[in-house]
């Protein structure tokens, strides 16, 4: 499932093509993905101008001049593909339609944005921009990890008295939004904190240290275009490269990269997800 860096990378790729563009034609080629599409979605998108393209957690949000906002969730295999417009130094002609091209947006400038999703775990919805914070996918989200509301005091307070493992706590979207399995594993390794440790038993200074580390990991991943493990592609079709710098994620049995550490990375399943960590460096 794409995490914050992958979604932000896609948003940045779409912004030059979509922001300020008028949707000349919207085509919806099936009634649903993970959930049914909103009523008359194609008609409500056609003729609308995208005034801003934002991200909230793992969702891309396109504000429209009609007073509505288009919510896009990539799901497991969803891709936003750009064609027909100059993207950087490359020119993309419109490719032939593919089986899993479920939503197509043609802009008045000649660009085409195609949402392709083979597994159909993605989603799209339309909501009133003025009340978007009340949408059921957004209303319970915690602060953005790259925003000012995610700070040391917030995380210390959120962890206080928590008996769940710290990794589980960091994956709780009510505590901090957008974090996923990959980047939590990487951040905990850098912080020297075991993913098995109870969140409420970690000393406040160590909890506080997680905030800048999480920001650094996410920033580096965004700069690398995210991590391409299976399906992730940038909007230009290029792969992300952060997976080449993983220190612990997917590194089971390999030597820990901490200098002078002779231990090997272990894997343990927590809440149905694999945690990768060093049993010596992380405590």
Rosetta silent file (secondary structure, phi, psi, omega in degrees, C-alpha in Angstrom):
SEQUENCE: XXXXXXXXXXXXXXXXXXXXXXXXXXXXXXXXXXXXXXXXXXXXXXXXXXXXXXXXXXXXXXXXXXXXXXXXXXXXXXXXXXXXXXXXXXXXXXXXXXXXXXXXXXXXXXXXXXXXXXXXXXXXXXXXXXXXXXXXXXXXXXXXXXXXXXXXXXXXXXXXXXXXXXXXXXXXXXXXXXXXXXXXXXXXXXXXXXXXXXXXXXXXXXXXXXXXXXXXXXXXXXXXXXXXXXXXXXXXXXXXXXXXXXXXXXXXXXXXXXXXXXXXXXXXXXXXXXXXXXXXXXX
SCORE:     score description
SCORE:     0.000 S_00000001
   1 L     0.000  127.215  178.853    0.000    0.000    0.000 S_00000001
   2 L   -57.344  137.619  177.487    1.481    3.398   -0.946 S_00000001
   3 L  -103.789 -174.789 -173.923    2.543    5.421    2.085 S_00000001
   4 H   -50.974  -49.054 -177.769    2.889    9.173    2.506 S_00000001
   5 H   -60.507  -38.074  179.500    6.072    9.596    0.376 S_00000001
   6 H   -66.945  -42.594 -179.573    4.596    7.693   -2.554 S_00000001
   7 H   -67.362  -41.687  178.831    1.344    9.668   -2.453 S_00000001
   8 H   -65.194  -36.969  177.193    3.191   12.995   -2.103 S_00000001
   9 H   -62.565  -43.770  178.280    5.431   12.061   -5.036 S_00000001
  10 H   -64.137  -43.441  179.224    2.377   11.379   -7.203 S_00000001
  11 H   -58.612  -44.912 -179.293    0.755   14.648   -6.080 S_00000001
  12 H   -65.049  -33.086  177.349    3.850   16.634   -7.018 S_00000001
  13 H   -70.808  -32.758 -179.207    3.935   14.975  -10.414 S_00000001
  14 H   -80.148  -29.148 -171.535    0.284   15.800  -11.066 S_00000001
  15 H   -54.845  -47.291 -178.689    0.372   19.394   -9.813 S_00000001
  16 H   -63.490  -23.186 -177.358    1.953   21.046  -12.895 S_00000001
  17 H   -93.951  -34.285 -173.279   -0.621   19.380  -15.143 S_00000001
  18 H   -98.095  -38.879 -176.309   -3.761   19.601  -13.004 S_00000001
  19 L   -63.776  124.896 -178.781   -3.529   22.762  -10.902 S_00000001
  20 L    84.576   -3.584 -178.169   -5.311   25.567  -12.731 S_00000001
  21 L   -89.438  148.773  174.555   -6.505   23.200  -15.463 S_00000001
  22 E   -97.287  133.185  178.137  -10.090   22.802  -16.557 S_00000001
  23 E   -81.143  102.764 -177.766  -11.394   19.249  -16.866 S_00000001
  24 E   -71.808  -33.316  179.611  -12.816   19.284  -20.398 S_00000001
  25 E  -153.047  133.725  174.105  -14.068   15.720  -20.135 S_00000001
  26 E  -117.581  131.572  178.950  -14.248   13.140  -17.359 S_00000001
  27 E  -120.662  129.089  177.783  -14.870    9.479  -18.162 S_00000001
  28 E  -117.465  116.646 -167.811  -15.815    6.904  -15.520 S_00000001
  29 L   -99.833    4.690  175.579  -15.593    3.394  -16.921 S_00000001
  30 L  -157.599  165.354 -175.512  -17.100    1.312  -14.124 S_00000001
  31 L   -80.428  -16.258 -173.470  -19.519    1.916  -11.223 S_00000001
  32 E  -159.049  167.748  164.504  -17.056    1.347   -8.414 S_00000001
  33 L  -124.525 -114.037  176.566  -13.585    0.533   -7.161 S_00000001
  34 L   -65.440  -36.315  175.707  -13.192   -0.307   -3.491 S_00000001
  35 L  -130.902  162.956  177.770  -16.457    1.565   -2.930 S_00000001
  36 E   -59.499  144.004  173.457  -19.081    2.867   -5.365 S_00000001
  37 L   -68.221  155.035  178.186  -18.198    6.094   -7.153 S_00000001
  38 L   -66.038  156.443 -177.921  -20.284    9.123   -6.150 S_00000001
  39 L   -57.417  134.597  176.511  -23.475    9.825   -8.049 S_00000001
  40 L    52.631   40.108 -174.968  -22.979   11.512  -11.452 S_00000001
  41 H   -60.862  -44.731 -178.453  -19.238   11.738  -10.874 S_00000001
  42 H   -61.061  -44.314 -179.461  -18.298   12.228  -14.527 S_00000001
  43 H   -66.449  -36.995 -178.752  -20.829   15.041  -14.982 S_00000001
  44 H   -71.952  -26.364  178.388  -19.762   16.754  -11.744 S_00000001
  45 H   -86.420  -34.720 -178.245  -16.101   16.702  -12.804 S_00000001
  46 L   -63.270  126.712 -179.952  -16.604   17.750  -16.429 S_00000001
  47 L    91.982  -11.392 -179.161  -16.182   21.514  -16.789 S_00000001
  48 L   -80.733  148.883  175.769  -14.656   21.959  -13.318 S_00000001
  49 E  -106.217  133.653  178.310  -11.333   23.740  -12.808 S_00000001
  50 E   -81.063  113.214 -177.327   -8.805   22.345  -10.345 S_00000001
  51 E   -89.168  -25.347  178.783   -7.884   25.247   -8.072 S_00000001
  52 E  -159.892  148.759  176.561   -5.454   23.342   -5.812 S_00000001
  53 E  -123.651  116.171 -172.802   -3.974   19.874   -5.472 S_00000001
  54 E  -124.374  175.420  173.699   -3.228   18.846   -1.906 S_00000001
  55 E  -132.981  136.550  171.351   -2.460   15.769    0.158 S_00000001
  56 E  -129.653  115.113 -176.117   -3.986   14.698    3.466 S_00000001
  57 L    57.905 -120.791 -178.896   -2.433   11.564    4.928 S_00000001
  58 L  -104.211   20.963 -178.800   -2.442    9.024    2.078 S_00000001
  59 E  -113.184  139.300  170.289   -5.142   10.829    0.069 S_00000001
  60 E   -93.062  133.152 -177.788   -4.734   13.238   -2.842 S_00000001
  61 E  -121.280  120.476  178.630   -7.282   16.070   -2.703 S_00000001
  62 E  -107.975  108.154  177.868   -8.179   18.106   -5.786 S_00000001
  63 E   -77.319  134.392 -177.333  -10.130   21.268   -4.919 S_00000001
  64 E  -113.329  154.887  179.839  -12.550   22.311   -7.668 S_00000001
  65 L   -74.973   -0.151  176.977  -14.093   25.681   -8.476 S_00000001
  66 L   -86.569   -2.900 -177.674  -17.515   24.037   -8.123 S_00000001
  67 L    91.079    4.809  177.421  -17.134   23.942   -4.331 S_00000001
  68 E  -112.231  161.024  176.632  -16.347   20.232   -4.288 S_00000001
  69 E  -125.561  131.134  177.146  -13.119   18.346   -3.649 S_00000001
  70 E   -89.212  121.132  176.724  -12.138   15.138   -5.414 S_00000001
  71 E   -97.449  130.685 -179.187  -10.585   12.617   -3.019 S_00000001
  72 E  -124.263  124.238  174.072   -8.239   10.060   -4.570 S_00000001
  73 E  -117.391  123.006 -173.879   -6.912    6.986   -2.763 S_00000001
  74 L   -72.153  -22.839 -177.058   -4.407    4.958   -4.776 S_00000001
  75 L    66.520 -150.476 -176.261   -5.041    1.704   -2.946 S_00000001
  76 L   -83.885  -35.405 -173.005   -2.574   -1.127   -3.514 S_00000001
  77 L  -128.381    8.412 -177.105   -2.018   -0.880   -7.264 S_00000001
  78 L   -68.061  138.463  178.029   -3.544    2.446   -8.332 S_00000001
  79 E  -132.551  137.051  172.134   -1.524    4.658  -10.689 S_00000001
  80 E  -101.285  111.796 -173.723   -2.150    8.176  -11.923 S_00000001
  81 E  -109.459  131.298 -179.469   -0.701    8.291  -15.430 S_00000001
  82 E  -101.526  136.762  174.204   -0.096   11.502  -17.378 S_00000001
  83 E  -147.071  161.120  172.719   -0.125   11.627  -21.165 S_00000001
  84 L    80.713    5.217  179.335   -0.527   14.151  -23.949 S_00000001
  85 L  -140.132  159.654  178.363    1.343   17.007  -22.257 S_00000001
  86 E   -74.981  121.793  177.524    4.953   17.953  -21.731 S_00000001
  87 E  -119.174  106.346 -173.991    6.169   16.549  -18.407 S_00000001
  88 L    65.797 -125.153 -178.993    9.702   17.746  -17.716 S_00000001
  89 L  -105.597   12.214 -176.564   11.647   17.088  -20.906 S_00000001
  90 E  -114.342  140.967  176.815    9.534   14.174  -22.076 S_00000001
  91 E  -109.234  126.997 -176.927    6.465   14.258  -24.307 S_00000001
  92 L  -111.327  120.094  172.377    3.877   11.578  -23.747 S_00000001
  93 L   -80.610  159.273  178.506    1.310   10.734  -26.429 S_00000001
  94 L   -66.460  121.622  177.826   -1.997    9.268  -25.337 S_00000001
  95 L   -77.974  166.165  175.859   -1.499    5.503  -25.045 S_00000001
  96 L   -64.210  145.735 -179.636   -4.129    2.996  -26.075 S_00000001
  97 L   -60.094  139.722  179.523   -6.786    2.435  -23.424 S_00000001
  98 L  -106.651  161.946 -176.034   -5.967   -0.356  -20.989 S_00000001
  99 L   -56.810  -38.919 -173.596   -8.300   -2.830  -19.296 S_00000001
 100 L  -103.548   25.417  172.562   -7.950   -1.256  -15.876 S_00000001
 101 E   -81.318   96.597 -170.209   -8.215    2.430  -16.898 S_00000001
 102 E   -91.598  -32.873  178.906  -11.162    3.214  -14.636 S_00000001
 103 E  -135.592  131.768 -179.262  -11.239    7.028  -14.580 S_00000001
 104 E  -128.055  128.294  178.224   -9.876    9.349  -17.279 S_00000001
 105 E  -116.286  118.869  175.374   -9.616   13.138  -16.985 S_00000001
 106 E  -104.310  125.996 -179.382   -8.912   15.176  -20.142 S_00000001
 107 E   -93.632  162.972  179.798   -7.918   18.794  -19.559 S_00000001
 108 L   -68.980  -14.372  178.019   -8.521   21.737  -21.858 S_00000001
 109 L   -87.673   -3.415  177.281   -4.726   22.018  -22.310 S_00000001
 110 L   100.583    0.222  178.040   -4.564   18.556  -23.901 S_00000001
 111 L   -82.414  152.442  175.208   -3.272   16.573  -20.946 S_00000001
 112 E  -127.618  129.573  175.371   -4.844   13.296  -19.946 S_00000001
 113 E  -114.668  119.340 -176.646   -4.725   11.851  -16.416 S_00000001
 114 E  -113.845  127.632  175.023   -5.688    8.185  -16.241 S_00000001
 115 E   -96.135  109.546 -179.063   -6.386    6.332  -13.016 S_00000001
 116 E  -109.958  128.935 -175.644   -5.411    2.711  -13.613 S_00000001
 117 L  -147.230   97.794 -175.613   -6.018    0.207  -10.829 S_00000001
 118 L   -65.970  -39.378 -175.934   -5.688   -3.509  -11.546 S_00000001
 119 L   -88.057  -13.303  177.723   -6.640   -4.700   -8.066 S_00000001
 120 L    59.719   38.191  171.659   -9.394   -2.128   -7.588 S_00000001
 121 L   -97.038   -2.457  177.439   -8.503   -1.327   -3.978 S_00000001
 122 L   -77.270 -178.996 -178.294   -8.294    2.367   -4.809 S_00000001
 123 E  -159.402  154.883  171.041  -11.126    4.829   -4.370 S_00000001
 124 E  -139.018  145.940  177.306  -12.468    8.201   -5.472 S_00000001
 125 E  -150.625  158.655  174.486  -15.085   10.375   -3.863 S_00000001
 126 E  -117.240  135.149 -178.596  -16.482   13.884   -4.145 S_00000001
 127 E  -141.619  157.503  176.296  -17.154   15.970   -1.059 S_00000001
 128 E   -65.889  126.772 -178.813  -18.057   19.555   -0.199 S_00000001
 129 H   -59.678  -39.247 -175.470  -14.814   21.486    0.162 S_00000001
 130 H   -65.446  -26.866 -176.675  -16.195   23.576    3.026 S_00000001
 131 H  -119.399   23.214 -174.566  -16.973   20.497    5.145 S_00000001
 132 H   -61.644  -28.385  179.691  -14.259   18.133    3.953 S_00000001
 133 H   -65.204  -12.879  179.364  -12.846   17.719    7.466 S_00000001
 134 H   -95.351   -3.058 -179.957  -16.053   15.867    8.335 S_00000001
 135 L   -62.052  143.733 -171.568  -15.629   13.255    5.592 S_00000001
 136 L   -64.568  -22.452  177.826  -15.527    9.764    7.069 S_00000001
 137 L   -86.056  -12.627 -172.603  -12.053    9.045    5.673 S_00000001
 138 L  -115.468  -30.077 -167.082  -10.570   12.294    7.036 S_00000001
 139 L   -60.779  -28.375 -176.539  -12.354   13.282   10.234 S_00000001
 140 L  -101.540    8.350 -177.506  -10.378   11.026   12.597 S_00000001
 141 L   -72.816  142.613  175.961   -6.915   11.589   11.110 S_00000001
 142 L   -80.373 -172.692 -178.236   -4.122   12.820   13.334 S_00000001
 143 E   -67.872  155.945  175.822   -1.641   15.574   12.466 S_00000001
 144 E   -71.378  133.569 -177.656    0.549   15.455    9.388 S_00000001
 145 L   -65.946  -18.116  177.800    4.062   14.219   10.267 S_00000001
 146 L  -100.202    4.870 -179.537    5.611   17.011    8.195 S_00000001
 147 L  -100.726  169.537 -176.578    3.396   19.694    9.737 S_00000001
 148 L   -69.626  -25.467 -178.223    3.816   21.862   12.815 S_00000001
 149 L   -72.118  -19.693  174.140    1.073   20.089   14.779 S_00000001
 150 L   -90.398  101.129 -176.898    3.191   16.935   14.846 S_00000001
 151 L  -139.137  179.277 -175.550    5.719   17.845   17.499 S_00000001
 152 H   -60.702  -43.904 -178.480    7.480   16.416   20.525 S_00000001
 153 H   -62.557  -40.992  179.590    4.765   17.444   22.987 S_00000001
 154 H   -61.912  -46.718 -175.391    2.044   15.848   20.860 S_00000001
 155 H   -70.227  -38.470  177.420    3.836   12.511   20.537 S_00000001
 156 H   -60.855  -44.898  179.638    4.802   12.342   24.205 S_00000001
 157 H   -65.546  -39.064 -178.646    1.176   12.983   25.201 S_00000001
 158 H   -67.497  -32.184 -178.566   -0.137   10.447   22.665 S_00000001
 159 H   -84.280  -17.797 -173.970    2.203    7.727   23.974 S_00000001
 160 L   -58.285  121.419  177.401    1.528    8.365   27.657 S_00000001
 161 L    78.321    0.624 -178.143    0.044    5.240   29.267 S_00000001
 162 L   -75.373  130.984 -179.769   -0.146    3.331   25.971 S_00000001
 163 L   -98.073   -6.985  179.879    0.396   -0.408   26.363 S_00000001
 164 L   -77.027  155.432  176.688    0.530   -1.152   22.650 S_00000001
 165 E   -58.976  149.874 -176.212    3.902   -1.607   20.906 S_00000001
 166 H   -60.855  -35.025  178.917    5.451    1.613   19.657 S_00000001
 167 H   -64.148  -43.109  177.727    5.211    0.462   16.056 S_00000001
 168 H   -60.839  -39.886  179.867    1.479   -0.129   16.415 S_00000001
 169 H   -63.801  -42.197 -178.812    1.112    3.315   17.976 S_00000001
 170 H   -70.949  -24.011  176.897    2.936    5.021   15.115 S_00000001
 171 H   -84.022   -9.035  178.290    0.756    3.213   12.580 S_00000001
 172 L   -72.574  110.724 -175.063   -2.367    4.489   14.347 S_00000001
 173 L   -66.428  -12.681  175.966   -3.602    7.174   11.940 S_00000001
 174 L   -78.668  -23.301  178.979   -5.304    8.984   14.819 S_00000001
 175 L   -86.498  -47.891  175.413   -1.897    9.668   16.410 S_00000001
 176 E  -150.088  131.821 -172.654   -0.046   10.639   13.237 S_00000001
 177 E   -94.195  144.558  172.378   -1.443   10.379    9.726 S_00000001
 178 L    97.552  -16.792 -179.741    0.241    8.957    6.675 S_00000001
 179 L   -74.822  144.682  177.148    2.857    6.711    8.266 S_00000001
 180 L  -133.498 -175.199 -171.360    3.049    3.115    7.086 S_00000001
 181 H   -58.138  -45.572 -175.839    5.003   -0.041    7.743 S_00000001
 182 H   -59.575  -54.181 -169.669    8.116    0.769    5.712 S_00000001
 183 H   -78.455  -23.731  172.618    8.910    4.170    7.118 S_00000001
 184 H   -68.842  -42.942  176.810    8.025    3.314   10.712 S_00000001
 185 H   -58.320  -45.523 -178.037   10.518    0.419   10.579 S_00000001
 186 H   -66.338  -40.684 -179.098   13.189    2.720    9.170 S_00000001
 187 H   -67.705  -41.550  179.619   12.506    5.497   11.695 S_00000001
 188 H   -64.808  -36.219  176.903   12.579    3.153   14.695 S_00000001
 189 H   -63.847  -44.727  179.733   15.934    1.728   13.559 S_00000001
 190 H   -63.597  -33.766 -178.746   17.419    5.216   13.315 S_00000001
 191 H   -82.114  -11.339 -178.450   16.032    6.060   16.753 S_00000001
 192 L    71.851   27.137 -178.146   17.394    2.832   18.274 S_00000001
 193 L  -110.989  129.286  179.149   13.923    1.904   19.569 S_00000001
 194 L   -69.332  136.846  176.697   12.621   -1.653   19.311 S_00000001
 195 L   -66.463  -14.538 -179.216    9.257   -1.967   17.528 S_00000001
 196 L   -85.709  -14.475 -174.974    8.276   -4.423   20.283 S_00000001
 197 L   -70.590  137.925  177.912    8.668   -1.909   23.107 S_00000001
 198 E   -65.312  132.534 -176.296    5.457   -0.601   24.703 S_00000001
 199 H   -58.086  -39.630 -176.408    4.903    3.008   23.646 S_00000001
 200 H   -74.169   -6.880 -178.941    4.019    4.124   27.166 S_00000001
 201 H  -105.196    7.323  178.462    7.263    2.774   28.600 S_00000001
 202 L   -90.873  131.071 -179.050    9.593    4.781   26.391 S_00000001
 203 L   -60.219  145.143 -175.918   11.238    7.735   28.134 S_00000001
 204 H   -53.293  -42.889  179.620   10.014   11.139   26.983 S_00000001
 205 H   -61.820  -34.092  179.086   13.383   12.225   25.477 S_00000001
 206 H   -73.220  -37.153  175.135   13.478    9.097   23.314 S_00000001
 207 H   -61.991  -45.429 -179.480    9.884    9.649   22.199 S_00000001
 208 H   -60.027  -34.623 -178.271   10.757   13.254   21.355 S_00000001
 209 H   -65.635  -21.520 -179.288   13.703   12.090   19.247 S_00000001
 210 H   -67.428  -29.999 -174.652   11.315   10.255   16.934 S_00000001
 211 H   -60.973  -56.976  178.790    9.781   13.479   15.592 S_00000001
 212 H   -66.239  -30.154  178.648   12.802   14.823   13.665 S_00000001
 213 H   -66.148  -45.195  177.886   13.823   11.293   12.670 S_00000001
 214 H   -59.316  -43.427  179.218   10.403   10.581   11.149 S_00000001
 215 H   -63.351  -40.490  179.565   10.559   13.864    9.259 S_00000001
 216 H   -63.867  -45.476 -179.463   14.041   13.080    7.964 S_00000001
 217 H   -61.379  -45.683 -179.752   13.037    9.606    6.761 S_00000001
 218 H   -65.306  -42.309  179.823    9.943   10.922    4.999 S_00000001
 219 H   -61.983  -42.280  178.538   11.825   13.837    3.457 S_00000001
 220 H   -65.655  -39.042 -179.740   14.526   11.562    2.084 S_00000001
 221 H   -67.036  -41.219  178.117   11.931    9.154    0.697 S_00000001
 222 H   -62.963  -43.253  179.441   10.019   11.953   -1.049 S_00000001
 223 H   -61.537  -29.547 -179.999   13.261   13.265   -2.561 S_00000001
 224 L   -88.608    1.709  179.207   13.932    9.745   -3.905 S_00000001
 225 L    82.668   18.628 -179.394   10.467    9.496   -5.457 S_00000001
 226 L    83.497 -169.729 -178.953    9.172    7.043   -2.857 S_00000001
 227 L  -116.745  123.362  177.551    9.762    3.292   -2.729 S_00000001
 228 L  -101.156  101.243  178.073    8.865    1.041   -5.667 S_00000001
 229 L  -101.014  -46.134  177.899    8.388   -2.481   -4.337 S_00000001
 230 L  -128.565  -68.046 -167.788    5.581   -3.774   -6.553 S_00000001
 231 L  -109.138  -17.473 -172.362    3.216   -1.284   -8.116 S_00000001
 232 L   -63.688  128.990  169.909    4.305    2.248   -7.209 S_00000001
 233 L  -134.301  147.739  172.771    5.175    4.520  -10.109 S_00000001
 234 L   -70.357  168.896 -178.058    5.521    8.269  -10.166 S_00000001
 235 L   -63.166  -22.644  177.181    3.031   10.196  -12.304 S_00000001
 236 L   -81.345   -6.680 -177.539    5.672   10.309  -15.056 S_00000001
 237 L    95.105   -6.321 -178.546    5.850    6.510  -15.017 S_00000001
 238 L   -78.101  156.787  176.838    9.275    6.459  -13.361 S_00000001
 239 L   -80.929  156.398  167.256   10.143    4.237  -10.413 S_00000001
 240 L   -84.164  164.196 -173.405   10.936    5.492   -6.927 S_00000001
 241 L  -126.287    1.571 -174.800   14.398    4.772   -5.559 S_00000001
 242 H   -66.653  -23.217 -179.921   14.231    4.922   -1.757 S_00000001
 243 H   -60.941  -21.328 -179.954   14.047    1.115   -1.524 S_00000001
 244 H   -76.241   -9.876 -179.767   17.744    1.034   -2.422 S_00000001
 245 H  -112.722   10.883  178.337   18.556    2.785    0.871 S_00000001
 246 L   -56.592  133.159  176.518   16.499    0.621    3.238 S_00000001
 247 L   -94.455  -35.289 -178.696   18.467   -0.065    6.421 S_00000001
 248 L  -129.319  -35.921 -175.030   16.105   -2.619    7.962 S_00000001
 249 L   -60.944  124.529  179.377   12.899   -3.010    5.947 S_00000001
 250 L    72.793   12.725 -174.575   13.080   -6.262    3.987 S_00000001
 251 L  -105.550   24.170 -177.873   16.613   -6.912    5.266 S_00000001
 252 L   -51.946  130.982  177.399   15.935  -10.017    7.389 S_00000001
 253 L    84.726   -7.785  179.084   19.113  -12.023    7.994 S_00000001
 254 L   -90.628  159.044 -178.371   21.413   -9.290    6.709 S_00000001
 255 E   -67.132  139.175  174.988   24.018   -7.540    8.846 S_00000001
 256 L   -62.142  141.076 -176.571   22.892   -4.473   10.767 S_00000001
 257 L   -88.963    2.131  173.805   24.297   -1.327    9.163 S_00000001
 258 L   -69.448  129.373  179.348   25.129    0.336   12.457 S_00000001
 259 L   -53.890  136.678  176.634   28.936    0.638   12.665 S_00000001
 260 L    70.451    8.880  175.777   30.533   -2.010   14.912 S_00000001
 261 L   -96.068  126.718 -177.277   27.242   -3.934   15.260 S_00000001
 262 L   -98.967    2.337 -176.596   27.630   -7.640   14.482 S_00000001
 263 L   -76.563  163.520  175.911   23.929   -8.503   14.801 S_00000001
 264 E  -112.269  148.743 -177.422   21.635   -9.520   11.968 S_00000001
 265 E   -67.412  134.597  177.779   18.262   -7.973   11.183 S_00000001
 266 E  -108.213  160.859  175.708   15.292   -9.921   12.496 S_00000001
 267 E  -125.928  136.446  176.126   11.685  -10.030   11.360 S_00000001
 268 E  -140.420  138.398  179.462    8.631  -10.401   13.558 S_00000001
 269 E   -84.433  125.010  176.479    4.978  -10.226   12.592 S_00000001
 270 E  -125.680  122.633  179.240    3.021   -7.603   14.528 S_00000001
 271 L    50.862   40.240  176.332   -0.684   -7.114   13.892 S_00000001
 272 L    81.506    4.210 -179.359   -0.355   -8.950   10.595 S_00000001
 273 E  -124.765  146.761 -179.175    2.586   -6.863    9.357 S_00000001
 274 E   -78.604  129.015  172.565    6.282   -7.650    9.263 S_00000001
 275 E  -106.451  132.698  178.386    8.524   -5.643   11.573 S_00000001
 276 E  -113.956  132.164 -175.314   12.225   -5.518   10.750 S_00000001
 277 E  -161.216  163.135  174.422   14.683   -4.514   13.476 S_00000001
 278 E   -96.976  122.495 -177.187   18.098   -5.045   15.002 S_00000001
 279 L   -70.512  -14.386 -179.379   17.849   -6.995   18.297 S_00000001
 280 L   -98.305  -49.596 -175.489   21.049   -5.329   19.584 S_00000001
 281 L   -75.013  -26.043 -176.139   20.850   -1.694   18.456 S_00000001
 282 L  -108.456  124.013 -177.660   17.137   -1.268   19.133 S_00000001
 283 L  -137.585    0.000    0.000   15.862   -1.549   22.684 S_00000001
